[in-house]
Amino acid sequence: MKAFVTGATGFIGASIVRELLKDGLDVRALVRHGSDTRNLQGVTVEWWQGDLLDQSALENGIRGCAWVFHAAADYRLWTRTPQAMYRANVDGTRNVLEAALKAGAERVVYTSSVGTLGNPGDGTPGTETTPVSINDMVGDYKKSKFLAEREAEKFVDRGLGLIIVNPSTPVGPQDIKPTPTGKIIVDFLNNRMPAYLDTGLNLIAVEDCARGHILAAQKGRIGARYILGNRNLTLREIFAMLERITGRPAPRVRLPYWPILLAAYANEGISRITGREPLIPLAGVQMAKKFMFFDSSQAVTELGLPQTAVEAALERAVGWFQANGYLKQQ
């Protein structure tokens, strides 16, 4: 059996590819011209040239594939050209799903985000059914992914075998960009994290997240959403884990929220003028106001989502960053 994977060179996408290959599936990976393919070095896949806005390339690439995993996304906390993010995340999702429908794919797993879900914000974990609206979305990334989910849901009514998965915060090796969470780990390793905000995240090993995608294709209910997460942790608890793993001291100073928010607004204004990414992304600070805690029990119960210890996942991430040149010279 063959699977088509978008975003195959990214953090989650590359892990999906590796898990599919472990299961003996053939993989056709969508890749843009000039993409960084380091994440799949030494891995045998069929490369398929194209992008999310090339409908013909998508349809031809998916033809003959039983499963489609749409993991590609423009994931940035700040962009000078938000319209490009909406084209990739909203229009691109519509194009992939339209192509999958026309090509006759049996199962399609769309990678959304817990950022599109309802979140009480008081530490109570959100679920797949927690009420939410577009007005709850902070920043263009979350808004674009929320709108993309609404587009995806339309294809279920058109007969597409679609399952939506909502990963929380994956951590582990091969985070080449790195993701915003990976950058937190790298900054910690480079002693650039003197203080922290009082917030929280739900962490999951990236390999478990990838396995959750495959389990969704195998066992997921058509039209359902599944939170792919594991453990809810405050940022302070995450730094305490990193301290135990590395022996480096965790930051002890908790920053007040409102002065950081004002600094983020100032950084945002400067970035609009210079075009450079802000040192303090406004969307990131606004997101940090809520504890991003979620309940993944539905995926655990219905799909058998693995729950590898997140401290082990952090340890693998640290080891990978250390071995691949992400640390400054001490």
ZARO-648989 format. One record per residue (C-alpha): chain; x, y, z; residue in one letter; residue number from 1. Coordinates in nm, 4 decimals. Example, Ala and Ser with C-alpha at 12.3 -4.5 7.8 and 13.67 -1.06 7.14 Angstrom:
# residues 2
+----+----------+----------+----------+----+-----+
| ch |       px |       py |       pz | aa |   i |
+----+----------+----------+----------+----+-----+
|  A |   1.2300 |  -0.4500 |   0.7800 |  A |   1 |
|  A |   1.3670 |  -0.1060 |   0.7140 |  S |   2 |
+----+----------+----------+----------+----+-----+
# end
This chain:
# residues 330
+----+----------+----------+----------+----+-----+
| ch |       px |       py |       pz | aa |   i |
+----+----------+----------+----------+----+-----+
|  A |   0.0000 |   0.0000 |   0.0000 |  M |   1 |
|  A |   0.1175 |   0.3516 |  -0.0769 |  K |   2 |
|  A |   0.0713 |   0.6746 |   0.1222 |  A |   3 |
|  A |   0.1037 |   1.0339 |   0.0039 |  F |   4 |
|  A |   0.2509 |   1.2763 |   0.2587 |  V |   5 |
|  A |   0.2586 |   1.6554 |   0.2401 |  T |   6 |
|  A |   0.4973 |   1.8391 |   0.4692 |  G |   7 |
|  A |   0.7153 |   1.5279 |   0.4587 |  A |   8 |
|  A |   1.0378 |   1.7203 |   0.5203 |  T |   9 |
|  A |   0.9022 |   1.8936 |   0.8316 |  G |  10 |
|  A |   0.9218 |   1.7906 |   1.1948 |  F |  11 |
|  A |   0.5934 |   1.5982 |   1.2206 |  I |  12 |
|  A |   0.5799 |   1.5017 |   0.8539 |  G |  13 |
|  A |   0.9226 |   1.3373 |   0.8501 |  A |  14 |
|  A |   0.8311 |   1.1381 |   1.1592 |  S |  15 |
|  A |   0.5081 |   1.0233 |   0.9876 |  I |  16 |
|  A |   0.7150 |   0.9077 |   0.6891 |  V |  17 |
|  A |   0.9518 |   0.7097 |   0.9124 |  R |  18 |
|  A |   0.6631 |   0.5423 |   1.0970 |  E |  19 |
|  A |   0.4920 |   0.4508 |   0.7681 |  L |  20 |
|  A |   0.8128 |   0.2946 |   0.6392 |  L |  21 |
|  A |   0.8444 |   0.0947 |   0.9633 |  K |  22 |
|  A |   0.5014 |  -0.0496 |   0.8833 |  D |  23 |
|  A |   0.6147 |  -0.1531 |   0.5354 |  G |  24 |
|  A |   0.4199 |   0.1068 |   0.3377 |  L |  25 |
|  A |   0.5555 |   0.2831 |   0.0302 |  D |  26 |
|  A |   0.5649 |   0.6623 |   0.0651 |  V |  27 |
|  A |   0.5277 |   0.9313 |  -0.1985 |  R |  28 |
|  A |   0.6412 |   1.2602 |  -0.0479 |  A |  29 |
|  A |   0.5372 |   1.6003 |  -0.1797 |  L |  30 |
|  A |   0.8380 |   1.8309 |  -0.1975 |  V |  31 |
|  A |   0.8757 |   2.1853 |  -0.3251 |  R |  32 |
|  A |   1.1699 |   2.2831 |  -0.5428 |  H |  33 |
|  A |   1.4605 |   2.3774 |  -0.3190 |  G |  34 |
|  A |   1.3139 |   2.2237 |  -0.0010 |  S |  35 |
|  A |   1.5481 |   2.1237 |   0.2799 |  D |  36 |
|  A |   1.5314 |   1.7423 |   0.2742 |  T |  37 |
|  A |   1.7820 |   1.6746 |   0.5548 |  R |  38 |
|  A |   1.5087 |   1.5295 |   0.7747 |  N |  39 |
|  A |   1.4712 |   1.2362 |   0.5364 |  L |  40 |
|  A |   1.8366 |   1.1669 |   0.4628 |  Q |  41 |
|  A |   1.8925 |   0.7954 |   0.4174 |  G |  42 |
|  A |   1.5197 |   0.7276 |   0.3908 |  V |  43 |
|  A |   1.3779 |   0.5634 |   0.0775 |  T |  44 |
|  A |   1.0765 |   0.7572 |  -0.0495 |  V |  45 |
|  A |   0.9378 |   0.8570 |  -0.3866 |  E |  46 |
|  A |   0.9815 |   1.2329 |  -0.4189 |  W |  47 |
|  A |   0.6919 |   1.4143 |  -0.5860 |  W |  48 |
|  A |   0.7635 |   1.7658 |  -0.7109 |  Q |  49 |
|  A |   0.4907 |   2.0223 |  -0.6452 |  G |  50 |
|  A |   0.3315 |   2.2490 |  -0.3866 |  D |  51 |
|  A |   0.0005 |   2.3035 |  -0.2131 |  L |  52 |
|  A |  -0.1232 |   2.5480 |  -0.4744 |  L |  53 |
|  A |  -0.0542 |   2.3172 |  -0.7728 |  D |  54 |
|  A |  -0.3820 |   2.1284 |  -0.8077 |  Q |  55 |
|  A |  -0.2674 |   1.9143 |  -1.0981 |  S |  56 |
|  A |   0.0530 |   1.8011 |  -0.9237 |  A |  57 |
|  A |  -0.1455 |   1.7152 |  -0.6118 |  L |  58 |
|  A |  -0.4062 |   1.5110 |  -0.7955 |  E |  59 |
|  A |  -0.1488 |   1.3213 |  -1.0011 |  N |  60 |
|  A |   0.0642 |   1.2622 |  -0.6923 |  G |  61 |
|  A |  -0.2223 |   1.1236 |  -0.4854 |  I |  62 |
|  A |  -0.3518 |   0.8986 |  -0.7621 |  R |  63 |
|  A |  -0.2691 |   0.5394 |  -0.6693 |  G |  64 |
|  A |  -0.2239 |   0.6194 |  -0.2986 |  C |  65 |
|  A |  -0.4707 |   0.4638 |  -0.0532 |  A |  66 |
|  A |  -0.3835 |   0.7020 |   0.2306 |  W |  67 |
|  A |  -0.3092 |   1.0749 |   0.2351 |  V |  68 |
|  A |  -0.1468 |   1.2569 |   0.5262 |  F |  69 |
|  A |  -0.1728 |   1.6343 |   0.4903 |  H |  70 |
|  A |   0.0863 |   1.7566 |   0.7398 |  A |  71 |
|  A |   0.2153 |   2.0597 |   0.5490 |  A |  72 |
|  A |   0.1543 |   2.4029 |   0.7005 |  A |  73 |
|  A |   0.3042 |   2.7478 |   0.7217 |  D |  74 |
|  A |   0.3816 |   2.7498 |   1.0941 |  Y |  75 |
|  A |   0.5191 |   3.0819 |   1.2131 |  R |  76 |
|  A |   0.4265 |   3.3028 |   1.5050 |  L |  77 |
|  A |   0.5031 |   3.6125 |   1.2981 |  W |  78 |
|  A |   0.4960 |   3.6911 |   0.9295 |  T |  79 |
|  A |   0.5164 |   4.0141 |   0.7342 |  R |  80 |
|  A |   0.2906 |   3.8635 |   0.4661 |  T |  81 |
|  A |  -0.0018 |   3.6930 |   0.6427 |  P |  82 |
|  A |  -0.1863 |   3.6456 |   0.3127 |  Q |  83 |
|  A |   0.0778 |   3.3879 |   0.2129 |  A |  84 |
|  A |   0.0064 |   3.1955 |   0.5327 |  M |  85 |
|  A |  -0.3652 |   3.1855 |   0.4564 |  Y |  86 |
|  A |  -0.2959 |   3.0687 |   0.0999 |  R |  87 |
|  A |  -0.0803 |   2.7825 |   0.2271 |  A |  88 |
|  A |  -0.2921 |   2.6776 |   0.5237 |  N |  89 |
|  A |  -0.6455 |   2.7399 |   0.3981 |  V |  90 |
|  A |  -0.6278 |   2.7284 |   0.0182 |  D |  91 |
|  A |  -0.3583 |   2.4598 |   0.0327 |  G |  92 |
|  A |  -0.5727 |   2.2373 |   0.2543 |  T |  93 |
|  A |  -0.8706 |   2.2796 |   0.0245 |  R |  94 |
|  A |  -0.6531 |   2.1881 |  -0.2751 |  N |  95 |
|  A |  -0.5088 |   1.8741 |  -0.1127 |  V |  96 |
|  A |  -0.8495 |   1.7478 |  -0.0037 |  L |  97 |
|  A |  -1.0065 |   1.8232 |  -0.3420 |  E |  98 |
|  A |  -0.7253 |   1.6308 |  -0.5089 |  A |  99 |
|  A |  -0.7667 |   1.3401 |  -0.2649 |  A | 100 |
|  A |  -1.1392 |   1.3251 |  -0.3377 |  L | 101 |
|  A |  -1.0851 |   1.3256 |  -0.7148 |  K | 102 |
|  A |  -0.8020 |   1.0711 |  -0.6933 |  A | 103 |
|  A |  -1.0117 |   0.8308 |  -0.4866 |  G | 104 |
|  A |  -0.8027 |   0.8160 |  -0.1687 |  A | 105 |
|  A |  -0.9532 |   0.5800 |   0.0905 |  E | 106 |
|  A |  -0.8422 |   0.7659 |   0.4037 |  R | 107 |
|  A |  -0.7158 |   1.1199 |   0.4543 |  V | 108 |
|  A |  -0.5649 |   1.2420 |   0.7819 |  V | 109 |
|  A |  -0.5463 |   1.6184 |   0.8142 |  Y | 110 |
|  A |  -0.2958 |   1.7588 |   1.0638 |  T | 111 |
|  A |  -0.4594 |   2.0512 |   1.2407 |  S | 112 |
|  A |  -0.3505 |   2.1846 |   1.5823 |  S | 113 |
|  A |  -0.4759 |   2.2053 |   1.9393 |  V | 114 |
|  A |  -0.4571 |   2.5794 |   1.8768 |  G | 115 |
|  A |  -0.7883 |   2.5529 |   1.6894 |  T | 116 |
|  A |  -0.9679 |   2.3934 |   1.9839 |  L | 117 |
|  A |  -1.1534 |   2.5459 |   2.2743 |  G | 118 |
|  A |  -0.9363 |   2.6116 |   2.5768 |  N | 119 |
|  A |  -1.0820 |   2.7137 |   2.9145 |  P | 120 |
|  A |  -0.7477 |   2.8804 |   2.9933 |  G | 121 |
|  A |  -0.7652 |   2.8225 |   3.3691 |  D | 122 |
|  A |  -0.5700 |   2.4985 |   3.3626 |  G | 123 |
|  A |  -0.8766 |   2.2851 |   3.2883 |  T | 124 |
|  A |  -0.7838 |   2.0692 |   2.9872 |  P | 125 |
|  A |  -0.9634 |   2.1396 |   2.6624 |  G | 126 |
|  A |  -1.1214 |   1.8556 |   2.4645 |  T | 127 |
|  A |  -1.2345 |   1.7950 |   2.1068 |  E | 128 |
|  A |  -1.5788 |   1.9352 |   2.1995 |  T | 129 |
|  A |  -1.4855 |   2.2402 |   2.4111 |  T | 130 |
|  A |  -1.6754 |   2.5370 |   2.2576 |  P | 131 |
|  A |  -1.4647 |   2.7657 |   2.0378 |  V | 132 |
|  A |  -1.4997 |   3.0311 |   1.7670 |  S | 133 |
|  A |  -1.2764 |   3.2271 |   1.5304 |  I | 134 |
|  A |  -1.2782 |   3.5096 |   1.7863 |  N | 135 |
|  A |  -1.0792 |   3.2858 |   2.0238 |  D | 136 |
|  A |  -0.7959 |   3.2488 |   1.7731 |  M | 137 |
|  A |  -0.4781 |   3.4454 |   1.8493 |  V | 138 |
|  A |  -0.2578 |   3.5387 |   1.5543 |  G | 139 |
|  A |  -0.2698 |   3.4527 |   1.1862 |  D | 140 |
|  A |  -0.1375 |   3.0984 |   1.2289 |  Y | 141 |
|  A |  -0.4207 |   2.9917 |   1.4588 |  K | 142 |
|  A |  -0.6806 |   3.1781 |   1.2535 |  K | 143 |
|  A |  -0.5612 |   3.0173 |   0.9312 |  S | 144 |
|  A |  -0.5614 |   2.6690 |   1.0836 |  K | 145 |
|  A |  -0.9086 |   2.7251 |   1.2311 |  F | 146 |
|  A |  -1.0406 |   2.8243 |   0.8881 |  L | 147 |
|  A |  -0.8613 |   2.5301 |   0.7281 |  A | 148 |
|  A |  -1.0398 |   2.2924 |   0.9671 |  E | 149 |
|  A |  -1.3740 |   2.4365 |   0.8644 |  R | 150 |
|  A |  -1.2802 |   2.3760 |   0.4988 |  E | 151 |
|  A |  -1.1772 |   2.0192 |   0.5801 |  A | 152 |
|  A |  -1.5082 |   1.9426 |   0.7488 |  E | 153 |
|  A |  -1.6942 |   2.0241 |   0.4272 |  K | 154 |
|  A |  -1.5225 |   1.7346 |   0.2518 |  F | 155 |
|  A |  -1.6693 |   1.4793 |   0.4913 |  V | 156 |
|  A |  -2.0153 |   1.5694 |   0.3599 |  D | 157 |
|  A |  -1.8803 |   1.5175 |   0.0078 |  R | 158 |
|  A |  -1.7798 |   1.1609 |   0.0878 |  G | 159 |
|  A |  -1.4107 |   1.1941 |   0.1691 |  L | 160 |
|  A |  -1.2818 |   0.9491 |   0.4309 |  G | 161 |
|  A |  -1.1341 |   1.2310 |   0.6403 |  L | 162 |
|  A |  -1.0098 |   1.2253 |   0.9987 |  I | 163 |
|  A |  -0.8725 |   1.5376 |   1.1694 |  I | 164 |
|  A |  -0.5925 |   1.5137 |   1.4233 |  V | 165 |
|  A |  -0.4956 |   1.7978 |   1.6553 |  N | 166 |
|  A |  -0.1360 |   1.7566 |   1.7766 |  P | 167 |
|  A |  -0.0421 |   1.9350 |   2.0967 |  S | 168 |
|  A |   0.3308 |   2.0156 |   2.1308 |  T | 169 |
|  A |   0.5556 |   1.7455 |   1.9843 |  P | 170 |
|  A |   0.9173 |   1.7251 |   2.0998 |  V | 171 |
|  A |   1.2041 |   1.5032 |   1.9931 |  G | 172 |
|  A |   1.4831 |   1.4696 |   1.7375 |  P | 173 |
|  A |   1.4921 |   1.6061 |   1.3792 |  Q | 174 |
|  A |   1.3425 |   1.9431 |   1.4770 |  D | 175 |
|  A |   1.5624 |   2.1126 |   1.2176 |  I | 176 |
|  A |   1.3903 |   2.4526 |   1.1965 |  K | 177 |
|  A |   1.3470 |   2.4406 |   1.5003 |  P | 178 |
|  A |   0.9788 |   2.4760 |   1.5944 |  T | 179 |
|  A |   0.8921 |   2.7435 |   1.8548 |  P | 180 |
|  A |   0.9067 |   2.4760 |   2.1252 |  T | 181 |
|  A |   1.2339 |   2.3435 |   1.9920 |  G | 182 |
|  A |   1.3688 |   2.6980 |   2.0021 |  K | 183 |
|  A |   1.2824 |   2.7153 |   2.3732 |  I | 184 |
|  A |   1.4967 |   2.4049 |   2.4267 |  I | 185 |
|  A |   1.7813 |   2.5456 |   2.2157 |  V | 186 |
|  A |   1.7684 |   2.8805 |   2.3975 |  D | 187 |
|  A |   1.7799 |   2.6945 |   2.7301 |  F | 188 |
|  A |   2.0839 |   2.4970 |   2.6150 |  L | 189 |
|  A |   2.2522 |   2.8206 |   2.5071 |  N | 190 |
|  A |   2.1806 |   2.9962 |   2.8403 |  N | 191 |
|  A |   1.9434 |   3.2423 |   2.6720 |  R | 192 |
|  A |   1.6487 |   3.1688 |   2.9002 |  M | 193 |
|  A |   1.7046 |   3.3726 |   3.2187 |  P | 194 |
|  A |   1.3345 |   3.3870 |   3.3093 |  A | 195 |
|  A |   0.9994 |   3.2355 |   3.2167 |  Y | 196 |
|  A |   0.6319 |   3.3195 |   3.1797 |  L | 197 |
|  A |   0.3720 |   3.1428 |   3.3909 |  D | 198 |
|  A |   0.2118 |   2.9295 |   3.1218 |  T | 199 |
|  A |   0.1732 |   2.5646 |   3.0297 |  G | 200 |
|  A |   0.1870 |   2.3231 |   2.7372 |  L | 201 |
|  A |   0.0824 |   1.9695 |   2.6559 |  N | 202 |
|  A |   0.3864 |   1.7731 |   2.5365 |  L | 203 |
|  A |   0.4020 |   1.4540 |   2.3304 |  I | 204 |
|  A |   0.6943 |   1.2609 |   2.1813 |  A | 205 |
|  A |   0.7041 |   1.3390 |   1.8088 |  V | 206 |
|  A |   0.7182 |   0.9666 |   1.7291 |  E | 207 |
|  A |   0.3954 |   0.9110 |   1.9264 |  D | 208 |
|  A |   0.2363 |   1.2025 |   1.7437 |  C | 209 |
|  A |   0.3311 |   1.0478 |   1.4097 |  A | 210 |
|  A |   0.2033 |   0.7072 |   1.5190 |  R | 211 |
|  A |  -0.1240 |   0.8771 |   1.6148 |  G | 212 |
|  A |  -0.1664 |   0.9876 |   1.2530 |  H | 213 |
|  A |  -0.1325 |   0.6305 |   1.1304 |  I | 214 |
|  A |  -0.3673 |   0.4978 |   1.3989 |  L | 215 |
|  A |  -0.6195 |   0.7635 |   1.2904 |  A | 216 |
|  A |  -0.6043 |   0.6311 |   0.9346 |  A | 217 |
|  A |  -0.6480 |   0.2757 |   1.0607 |  Q | 218 |
|  A |  -0.9073 |   0.3204 |   1.3353 |  K | 219 |
|  A |  -1.0382 |   0.6774 |   1.3335 |  G | 220 |
|  A |  -1.4038 |   0.7595 |   1.2873 |  R | 221 |
|  A |  -1.4691 |   0.9487 |   0.9651 |  I | 222 |
|  A |  -1.5291 |   1.3157 |   1.0438 |  G | 223 |
|  A |  -1.3948 |   1.2874 |   1.4001 |  A | 224 |
|  A |  -1.1183 |   1.4921 |   1.5615 |  R | 225 |
|  A |  -0.8517 |   1.3483 |   1.7886 |  Y | 226 |
|  A |  -0.6174 |   1.5367 |   2.0198 |  I | 227 |
|  A |  -0.2688 |   1.3872 |   1.9867 |  L | 228 |
|  A |  -0.1136 |   1.4806 |   2.3181 |  G | 229 |
|  A |   0.0251 |   1.3354 |   2.6356 |  N | 230 |
|  A |   0.1232 |   1.5306 |   2.9460 |  R | 231 |
|  A |   0.0205 |   1.8762 |   3.0640 |  N | 232 |
|  A |   0.3139 |   2.0660 |   3.2140 |  L | 233 |
|  A |   0.3797 |   2.4215 |   3.3230 |  T | 234 |
|  A |   0.6751 |   2.5907 |   3.1580 |  L | 235 |
|  A |   0.8474 |   2.5877 |   3.4953 |  R | 236 |
|  A |   0.8054 |   2.2086 |   3.5132 |  E | 237 |
|  A |   0.9456 |   2.1710 |   3.1621 |  I | 238 |
|  A |   1.2537 |   2.3727 |   3.2580 |  F | 239 |
|  A |   1.2935 |   2.1595 |   3.5716 |  A | 240 |
|  A |   1.2997 |   1.8507 |   3.3482 |  M | 241 |
|  A |   1.5585 |   2.0128 |   3.1228 |  L | 242 |
|  A |   1.7660 |   2.0948 |   3.4314 |  E | 243 |
|  A |   1.7637 |   1.7276 |   3.5349 |  R | 244 |
|  A |   1.8534 |   1.6156 |   3.1823 |  I | 245 |
|  A |   2.1343 |   1.8633 |   3.1180 |  T | 246 |
|  A |   2.2605 |   1.9716 |   3.4585 |  G | 247 |
|  A |   2.2117 |   2.3334 |   3.3518 |  R | 248 |
|  A |   2.0203 |   2.5533 |   3.5968 |  P | 249 |
|  A |   1.6559 |   2.6217 |   3.5167 |  A | 250 |
|  A |   1.5432 |   2.9845 |   3.5209 |  P | 251 |
|  A |   1.4089 |   3.0856 |   3.8606 |  R | 252 |
|  A |   1.2596 |   3.4261 |   3.7762 |  V | 253 |
|  A |   0.8946 |   3.4384 |   3.6725 |  R | 254 |
|  A |   0.8197 |   3.7304 |   3.4429 |  L | 255 |
|  A |   0.5029 |   3.9379 |   3.4884 |  P | 256 |
|  A |   0.2706 |   3.9070 |   3.1906 |  Y | 257 |
|  A |   0.1682 |   4.2657 |   3.1147 |  W | 258 |
|  A |   0.5149 |   4.4256 |   3.0775 |  P | 259 |
|  A |   0.6131 |   4.1427 |   2.8417 |  I | 260 |
|  A |   0.2954 |   4.2000 |   2.6411 |  L | 261 |
|  A |   0.3786 |   4.5697 |   2.6055 |  L | 262 |
|  A |   0.7319 |   4.4799 |   2.4972 |  A | 263 |
|  A |   0.5871 |   4.2390 |   2.2399 |  A | 264 |
|  A |   0.3658 |   4.5137 |   2.0950 |  Y | 265 |
|  A |   0.6726 |   4.7377 |   2.0665 |  A | 266 |
|  A |   0.8693 |   4.4581 |   1.8976 |  N | 267 |
|  A |   0.5815 |   4.3966 |   1.6585 |  E | 268 |
|  A |   0.5809 |   4.7626 |   1.5538 |  G | 269 |
|  A |   0.9549 |   4.7585 |   1.4905 |  I | 270 |
|  A |   0.9285 |   4.4376 |   1.2879 |  S | 271 |
|  A |   0.6620 |   4.5849 |   1.0626 |  R | 272 |
|  A |   0.9085 |   4.8558 |   0.9724 |  I | 273 |
|  A |   1.2247 |   4.6464 |   0.9431 |  T | 274 |
|  A |   1.0734 |   4.3208 |   0.8146 |  G | 275 |
|  A |   1.2780 |   4.1259 |   1.0671 |  R | 276 |
|  A |   1.1246 |   3.8669 |   1.2965 |  E | 277 |
|  A |   1.0527 |   4.0163 |   1.6402 |  P | 278 |
|  A |   1.2596 |   3.9030 |   1.9360 |  L | 279 |
|  A |   0.9349 |   3.8732 |   2.1327 |  I | 280 |
|  A |   0.6535 |   3.7502 |   1.9010 |  P | 281 |
|  A |   0.3255 |   3.9140 |   1.9998 |  L | 282 |
|  A |   0.1176 |   3.6057 |   1.9131 |  A | 283 |
|  A |   0.3436 |   3.3897 |   2.1296 |  G | 284 |
|  A |   0.2988 |   3.6148 |   2.4306 |  V | 285 |
|  A |  -0.0772 |   3.6355 |   2.3782 |  Q | 286 |
|  A |  -0.0976 |   3.2555 |   2.3558 |  M | 287 |
|  A |   0.1017 |   3.2240 |   2.6771 |  A | 288 |
|  A |  -0.1749 |   3.3987 |   2.8687 |  K | 289 |
|  A |  -0.3640 |   3.0693 |   2.8642 |  K | 290 |
|  A |  -0.2358 |   2.7350 |   2.9850 |  F | 291 |
|  A |  -0.2494 |   2.5200 |   2.6694 |  M | 292 |
|  A |  -0.3644 |   2.2085 |   2.8530 |  F | 293 |
|  A |  -0.5594 |   1.9387 |   2.6680 |  F | 294 |
|  A |  -0.7144 |   1.5989 |   2.7272 |  D | 295 |
|  A |  -0.5997 |   1.3306 |   2.4794 |  S | 296 |
|  A |  -0.7997 |   1.0456 |   2.6366 |  S | 297 |
|  A |  -1.0223 |   1.0042 |   2.3297 |  Q | 298 |
|  A |  -0.7197 |   0.9280 |   2.1095 |  A | 299 |
|  A |  -0.5734 |   0.6976 |   2.3751 |  V | 300 |
|  A |  -0.9007 |   0.5053 |   2.4145 |  T | 301 |
|  A |  -1.0201 |   0.4878 |   2.0536 |  E | 302 |
|  A |  -0.6894 |   0.4804 |   1.8646 |  L | 303 |
|  A |  -0.4418 |   0.3400 |   2.1157 |  G | 304 |
|  A |  -0.2264 |   0.6534 |   2.1011 |  L | 305 |
|  A |   0.1131 |   0.5751 |   2.2638 |  P | 306 |
|  A |   0.2106 |   0.7783 |   2.5701 |  Q | 307 |
|  A |   0.5908 |   0.7674 |   2.5847 |  T | 308 |
|  A |   0.7334 |   0.9558 |   2.8837 |  A | 309 |
|  A |   0.7791 |   1.3185 |   2.7780 |  V | 310 |
|  A |   1.1008 |   1.3492 |   2.9789 |  E | 311 |
|  A |   1.2497 |   1.0795 |   2.7546 |  A | 312 |
|  A |   1.1307 |   1.2764 |   2.4494 |  A | 313 |
|  A |   1.2945 |   1.5923 |   2.5848 |  L | 314 |
|  A |   1.6138 |   1.3976 |   2.6459 |  E | 315 |
|  A |   1.6176 |   1.2777 |   2.2842 |  R | 316 |
|  A |   1.5555 |   1.6346 |   2.1638 |  A | 317 |
|  A |   1.8420 |   1.7680 |   2.3765 |  V | 318 |
|  A |   2.0767 |   1.4986 |   2.2495 |  G | 319 |
|  A |   1.9843 |   1.5697 |   1.8892 |  W | 320 |
|  A |   2.0305 |   1.9471 |   1.9215 |  F | 321 |
|  A |   2.3663 |   1.8931 |   2.0918 |  Q | 322 |
|  A |   2.4835 |   1.6523 |   1.8206 |  A | 323 |
|  A |   2.3732 |   1.8695 |   1.5296 |  N | 324 |
|  A |   2.5382 |   2.2034 |   1.5967 |  G | 325 |
|  A |   2.2588 |   2.4003 |   1.7653 |  Y | 326 |
|  A |   2.4697 |   2.4949 |   2.0660 |  L | 327 |
|  A |   2.6909 |   2.8013 |   2.0625 |  K | 328 |
|  A |   3.0542 |   2.7532 |   2.1566 |  Q | 329 |
|  A |   3.0802 |   2.7577 |   2.5352 |  Q | 330 |
+----+----------+----------+----------+----+-----+
# end
